[in-house]
C-alpha cells in the first residue's frame, strides 16, 4: 500500500505470524531483490484499540509512528473487515491514534487522523542539551550551519527552511542531520520551502530509509515548525513529491492530518527468504 508515495509492505498478523520483523523488513524492502518498499508494517490484534501497528524501516529499525502508514492501516482494517467502522482506533508505540474514514460506496477515499499533541522539549525529542524548545537554532553539519526547529510526534523530526528545496543534495545533508551526534536516536530531517501563508513544499530524509516521497508525521511536524517560526497559518497544505496532505495544529494543541491511502498489489512471500 502507499500513502502519497510513501510505500510499505503490510502483513495481516490476524492471520500470519512474523517471527523476525526486523530481518524481514530489510529483505522485503530491497527494491532489487525483495518486493521494494520504504519498510514493513504489521497489522496486529490489540488489547487496547481496534488494531495495533508496528513499523519497521528499510534498515530493520523499528519506528514509533508513521502518518502515511497509519492511514493505510485504517483503510486495510475497514476493507478487510478487521473493524467495519468509519472510526478506527490504532495502537502505536506513540500511543493510540484515532482514524476517521471517508467512506463512499463501501470504499475508503480519505482518512483523517488525530495525531496527538506535538512534543517540543529538547530532551523528549530526544536531543542533547538544555531541556527547552528548539526553534530556529543553529546546527553545525559538516562545514555548514543550518537553522533548525525540532518537533516530536512520537517520533523525532528536524525541520529547516530553504528558499528552494529542489536544489538540495539530500543524500549528503540528510545523512548528516540524521546521524548528528546531538540526536541520540537519530532523526528524520525535513527541508521546507514556504509557498504561501497556507501552503508549504517539503522534501524528506527519513531515519533508516533515506529520501522518501512523503512522511505523514513529518508533514505534521513541519506544519508545527512553520507556525512556531511565524511563517504560516495553523491549517496548511503540505506539498510533498508524492502528493499533498492537509495538516492542522489547533488552538487546543491537537494535530490532524488528512490524505489518501491506496492499495498497490497483494502477493505471497517465500518464508524461506526470512
Helices and strands as residue ranges (DSSP letters): E 2-3, E 6-7, E 9-12, H 21-29, E 39-44, E 51-57, E 62-63, H 67-79, E 87-92, E 95-104, E 107-116, H 122-125, E 137-141, E 144-152, E 156-161, G 165-167, H 170-178, E 188-196, E 199-206, E 210-212, H 216-228, E 235-240, E 243-249, E 255-259, G 271-273
